[in-house]
């Protein structure tokens, strides 16, 4: 029996309305349907105090957390800051602790305890100072936390113990048009918003490709690893598994950008970096947690991350 055309029409309209409501919670947009990432918060006096008891709360899937896990590994900060890995709870859309943290079961309780209730939602990464049974909120803005972590080697006189800072224009390009650009593609509310986001994304990738060619690698600024490399890696390493499929970043295959693919291979092979890439968690969390983009929650079968990285660089 063929479906009634009126029922089909009503169902489509109802589904679209429900989808828009779901997206409002997952990914707010402007009046033109462009995804707008909620702003984070940082204490303006973000300076390292060696006598403080710092905790960094992160999630294995979040690319902004991934920036900080990479920094933590590269700078070998295990003796200077404690990392607490939270896990996502899909049904309620919250981050929860594996065991209670300062009597808190989830991230939202931390935000309430720190009087951070005006923020759009409790997000990771989150940097805290915990001492004398009290929790003080420092920042949930990865840019600021990255600089904070980089300054933790305050006693070192070796440049090699620090990650090189770089031009704000380059960092903004990577952060806004690539890191956030893939989300603007995936969370676009209409065709025009998607096309605009995709064009900006691939234009930015083209610029990065040219920068690598000009500087001769192996890193974006040449011989030294910089903030730009830290910004770029979490997006490019997730490309085939997540962004090209779930987020419709399909204008060009990533293999078109030969310098970027080789750069990714080199970065992935750095000591400790593969340990920050929880690709099985990525697949599960992205395809099951972002319900509006994948309502049947099917996880596509794909090669392992190692196979992808090794094959694309050839």
Secondary structure as a PSIPRED ss2 file (coil, helix, strand):
# PSIPRED VFORMAT (PSIPRED V4.0)

   1 X C   1.000  0.000  0.000
   2 X C   1.000  0.000  0.000
   3 X C   1.000  0.000  0.000
   4 X C   1.000  0.000  0.000
   5 X H   0.000  1.000  0.000
   6 X H   0.000  1.000  0.000
   7 X H   0.000  1.000  0.000
   8 X H   0.000  1.000  0.000
   9 X H   0.000  1.000  0.000
  10 X H   0.000  1.000  0.000
  11 X H   0.000  1.000  0.000
  12 X H   0.000  1.000  0.000
  13 X H   0.000  1.000  0.000
  14 X H   0.000  1.000  0.000
  15 X H   0.000  1.000  0.000
  16 X H   0.000  1.000  0.000
  17 X H   0.000  1.000  0.000
  18 X H   0.000  1.000  0.000
  19 X H   0.000  1.000  0.000
  20 X H   0.000  1.000  0.000
  21 X H   0.000  1.000  0.000
  22 X H   0.000  1.000  0.000
  23 X H   0.000  1.000  0.000
  24 X H   0.000  1.000  0.000
  25 X H   0.000  1.000  0.000
  26 X H   0.000  1.000  0.000
  27 X C   1.000  0.000  0.000
  28 X C   1.000  0.000  0.000
  29 X E   0.000  0.000  1.000
  30 X C   1.000  0.000  0.000
  31 X C   1.000  0.000  0.000
  32 X C   1.000  0.000  0.000
  33 X C   1.000  0.000  0.000
  34 X C   1.000  0.000  0.000
  35 X E   0.000  0.000  1.000
  36 X C   1.000  0.000  0.000
  37 X C   1.000  0.000  0.000
  38 X C   1.000  0.000  0.000
  39 X C   1.000  0.000  0.000
  40 X C   1.000  0.000  0.000
  41 X C   1.000  0.000  0.000
  42 X E   0.000  0.000  1.000
  43 X C   1.000  0.000  0.000
  44 X C   1.000  0.000  0.000
  45 X C   1.000  0.000  0.000
  46 X C   1.000  0.000  0.000
  47 X C   1.000  0.000  0.000
  48 X C   1.000  0.000  0.000
  49 X C   1.000  0.000  0.000
  50 X C   1.000  0.000  0.000
  51 X C   1.000  0.000  0.000
  52 X C   1.000  0.000  0.000
  53 X C   1.000  0.000  0.000
  54 X E   0.000  0.000  1.000
  55 X E   0.000  0.000  1.000
  56 X E   0.000  0.000  1.000
  57 X E   0.000  0.000  1.000
  58 X E   0.000  0.000  1.000
  59 X E   0.000  0.000  1.000
  60 X C   1.000  0.000  0.000
  61 X C   1.000  0.000  0.000
  62 X C   1.000  0.000  0.000
  63 X H   0.000  1.000  0.000
  64 X H   0.000  1.000  0.000
  65 X H   0.000  1.000  0.000
  66 X H   0.000  1.000  0.000
  67 X H   0.000  1.000  0.000
  68 X H   0.000  1.000  0.000
  69 X H   0.000  1.000  0.000
  70 X H   0.000  1.000  0.000
  71 X H   0.000  1.000  0.000
  72 X H   0.000  1.000  0.000
  73 X H   0.000  1.000  0.000
  74 X H   0.000  1.000  0.000
  75 X C   1.000  0.000  0.000
  76 X C   1.000  0.000  0.000
  77 X C   1.000  0.000  0.000
  78 X C   1.000  0.000  0.000
  79 X C   1.000  0.000  0.000
  80 X C   1.000  0.000  0.000
  81 X C   1.000  0.000  0.000
  82 X E   0.000  0.000  1.000
  83 X E   0.000  0.000  1.000
  84 X E   0.000  0.000  1.000
  85 X E   0.000  0.000  1.000
  86 X E   0.000  0.000  1.000
  87 X E   0.000  0.000  1.000
  88 X E   0.000  0.000  1.000
  89 X E   0.000  0.000  1.000
  90 X C   1.000  0.000  0.000
  91 X C   1.000  0.000  0.000
  92 X C   1.000  0.000  0.000
  93 X C   1.000  0.000  0.000
  94 X E   0.000  0.000  1.000
  95 X E   0.000  0.000  1.000
  96 X E   0.000  0.000  1.000
  97 X E   0.000  0.000  1.000
  98 X E   0.000  0.000  1.000
  99 X E   0.000  0.000  1.000
 100 X E   0.000  0.000  1.000
 101 X E   0.000  0.000  1.000
 102 X C   1.000  0.000  0.000
 103 X C   1.000  0.000  0.000
 104 X E   0.000  0.000  1.000
 105 X E   0.000  0.000  1.000
 106 X E   0.000  0.000  1.000
 107 X H   0.000  1.000  0.000
 108 X H   0.000  1.000  0.000
 109 X H   0.000  1.000  0.000
 110 X H   0.000  1.000  0.000
 111 X H   0.000  1.000  0.000
 112 X H   0.000  1.000  0.000
 113 X H   0.000  1.000  0.000
 114 X C   1.000  0.000  0.000
 115 X C   1.000  0.000  0.000
 116 X C   1.000  0.000  0.000
 117 X C   1.000  0.000  0.000
 118 X C   1.000  0.000  0.000
 119 X C   1.000  0.000  0.000
 120 X C   1.000  0.000  0.000
 121 X C   1.000  0.000  0.000
 122 X C   1.000  0.000  0.000
 123 X C   1.000  0.000  0.000
 124 X C   1.000  0.000  0.000
 125 X C   1.000  0.000  0.000
 126 X E   0.000  0.000  1.000
 127 X E   0.000  0.000  1.000
 128 X E   0.000  0.000  1.000
 129 X E   0.000  0.000  1.000
 130 X E   0.000  0.000  1.000
 131 X E   0.000  0.000  1.000
 132 X C   1.000  0.000  0.000
 133 X C   1.000  0.000  0.000
 134 X E   0.000  0.000  1.000
 135 X E   0.000  0.000  1.000
 136 X E   0.000  0.000  1.000
 137 X E   0.000  0.000  1.000
 138 X E   0.000  0.000  1.000
 139 X E   0.000  0.000  1.000
 140 X C   1.000  0.000  0.000
 141 X C   1.000  0.000  0.000
 142 X H   0.000  1.000  0.000
 143 X H   0.000  1.000  0.000
 144 X H   0.000  1.000  0.000
 145 X H   0.000  1.000  0.000
 146 X H   0.000  1.000  0.000
 147 X H   0.000  1.000  0.000
 148 X H   0.000  1.000  0.000
 149 X H   0.000  1.000  0.000
 150 X H   0.000  1.000  0.000
 151 X C   1.000  0.000  0.000
 152 X C   1.000  0.000  0.000
 153 X C   1.000  0.000  0.000
 154 X C   1.000  0.000  0.000
 155 X C   1.000  0.000  0.000
 156 X C   1.000  0.000  0.000
 157 X C   1.000  0.000  0.000
 158 X C   1.000  0.000  0.000
 159 X H   0.000  1.000  0.000
 160 X H   0.000  1.000  0.000
 161 X H   0.000  1.000  0.000
 162 X C   1.000  0.000  0.000
 163 X C   1.000  0.000  0.000
 164 X E   0.000  0.000  1.000
 165 X C   1.000  0.000  0.000
 166 X C   1.000  0.000  0.000
 167 X C   1.000  0.000  0.000
 168 X H   0.000  1.000  0.000
 169 X H   0.000  1.000  0.000
 170 X H   0.000  1.000  0.000
 171 X H   0.000  1.000  0.000
 172 X H   0.000  1.000  0.000
 173 X H   0.000  1.000  0.000
 174 X H   0.000  1.000  0.000
 175 X H   0.000  1.000  0.000
 176 X H   0.000  1.000  0.000
 177 X H   0.000  1.000  0.000
 178 X H   0.000  1.000  0.000
 179 X H   0.000  1.000  0.000
 180 X H   0.000  1.000  0.000
 181 X H   0.000  1.000  0.000
 182 X H   0.000  1.000  0.000
 183 X H   0.000  1.000  0.000
 184 X H   0.000  1.000  0.000
 185 X H   0.000  1.000  0.000
 186 X H   0.000  1.000  0.000
 187 X C   1.000  0.000  0.000
 188 X C   1.000  0.000  0.000
 189 X C   1.000  0.000  0.000
 190 X C   1.000  0.000  0.000
 191 X H   0.000  1.000  0.000
 192 X H   0.000  1.000  0.000
 193 X H   0.000  1.000  0.000
 194 X H   0.000  1.000  0.000
 195 X H   0.000  1.000  0.000
 196 X H   0.000  1.000  0.000
 197 X H   0.000  1.000  0.000
 198 X H   0.000  1.000  0.000
 199 X H   0.000  1.000  0.000
 200 X H   0.000  1.000  0.000
 201 X H   0.000  1.000  0.000
 202 X H   0.000  1.000  0.000
 203 X H   0.000  1.000  0.000
 204 X H   0.000  1.000  0.000
 205 X H   0.000  1.000  0.000
 206 X H   0.000  1.000  0.000
 207 X H   0.000  1.000  0.000
 208 X H   0.000  1.000  0.000
 209 X H   0.000  1.000  0.000
 210 X H   0.000  1.000  0.000
 211 X H   0.000  1.000  0.000
 212 X H   0.000  1.000  0.000
 213 X H   0.000  1.000  0.000
 214 X H   0.000  1.000  0.000
 215 X H   0.000  1.000  0.000
 216 X C   1.000  0.000  0.000
 217 X C   1.000  0.000  0.000
 218 X C   1.000  0.000  0.000
 219 X E   0.000  0.000  1.000
 220 X C   1.000  0.000  0.000
 221 X C   1.000  0.000  0.000
 222 X E   0.000  0.000  1.000
 223 X C   1.000  0.000  0.000
 224 X C   1.000  0.000  0.000
 225 X C   1.000  0.000  0.000
 226 X E   0.000  0.000  1.000
 227 X H   0.000  1.000  0.000
 228 X H   0.000  1.000  0.000
 229 X H   0.000  1.000  0.000
 230 X H   0.000  1.000  0.000
 231 X H   0.000  1.000  0.000
 232 X H   0.000  1.000  0.000
 233 X H   0.000  1.000  0.000
 234 X H   0.000  1.000  0.000
 235 X H   0.000  1.000  0.000
 236 X H   0.000  1.000  0.000
 237 X H   0.000  1.000  0.000
 238 X C   1.000  0.000  0.000
 239 X H   0.000  1.000  0.000
 240 X H   0.000  1.000  0.000
 241 X H   0.000  1.000  0.000
 242 X H   0.000  1.000  0.000
 243 X H   0.000  1.000  0.000
 244 X C   1.000  0.000  0.000
 245 X C   1.000  0.000  0.000
 246 X C   1.000  0.000  0.000
 247 X C   1.000  0.000  0.000
 248 X C   1.000  0.000  0.000
 249 X C   1.000  0.000  0.000
 250 X C   1.000  0.000  0.000
 251 X C   1.000  0.000  0.000
 252 X C   1.000  0.000  0.000
 253 X C   1.000  0.000  0.000
 254 X H   0.000  1.000  0.000
 255 X H   0.000  1.000  0.000
 256 X H   0.000  1.000  0.000
 257 X C   1.000  0.000  0.000
 258 X H   0.000  1.000  0.000
 259 X H   0.000  1.000  0.000
 260 X H   0.000  1.000  0.000
 261 X H   0.000  1.000  0.000
 262 X H   0.000  1.000  0.000
 263 X H   0.000  1.000  0.000
 264 X H   0.000  1.000  0.000
 265 X H   0.000  1.000  0.000
 266 X H   0.000  1.000  0.000
 267 X H   0.000  1.000  0.000
 268 X H   0.000  1.000  0.000
 269 X C   1.000  0.000  0.000
 270 X C   1.000  0.000  0.000
 271 X C   1.000  0.000  0.000
 272 X C   1.000  0.000  0.000
 273 X C   1.000  0.000  0.000
 274 X H   0.000  1.000  0.000
 275 X H   0.000  1.000  0.000
 276 X H   0.000  1.000  0.000
 277 X C   1.000  0.000  0.000
 278 X C   1.000  0.000  0.000
 279 X H   0.000  1.000  0.000
 280 X H   0.000  1.000  0.000
 281 X H   0.000  1.000  0.000
 282 X H   0.000  1.000  0.000
 283 X H   0.000  1.000  0.000
 284 X H   0.000  1.000  0.000
 285 X H   0.000  1.000  0.000
 286 X H   0.000  1.000  0.000
 287 X H   0.000  1.000  0.000
 288 X H   0.000  1.000  0.000
 289 X H   0.000  1.000  0.000
 290 X C   1.000  0.000  0.000
 291 X H   0.000  1.000  0.000
 292 X H   0.000  1.000  0.000
 293 X H   0.000  1.000  0.000
 294 X C   1.000  0.000  0.000
 295 X C   1.000  0.000  0.000
 296 X C   1.000  0.000  0.000
 297 X C   1.000  0.000  0.000
 298 X C   1.000  0.000  0.000
 299 X C   1.000  0.000  0.000
 300 X C   1.000  0.000  0.000
 301 X C   1.000  0.000  0.000
 302 X C   1.000  0.000  0.000
 303 X C   1.000  0.000  0.000
 304 X C   1.000  0.000  0.000
 305 X H   0.000  1.000  0.000
 306 X H   0.000  1.000  0.000
 307 X H   0.000  1.000  0.000
 308 X H   0.000  1.000  0.000
 309 X H   0.000  1.000  0.000
 310 X H   0.000  1.000  0.000
 311 X H   0.000  1.000  0.000
 312 X H   0.000  1.000  0.000
 313 X C   1.000  0.000  0.000
 314 X C   1.000  0.000  0.000
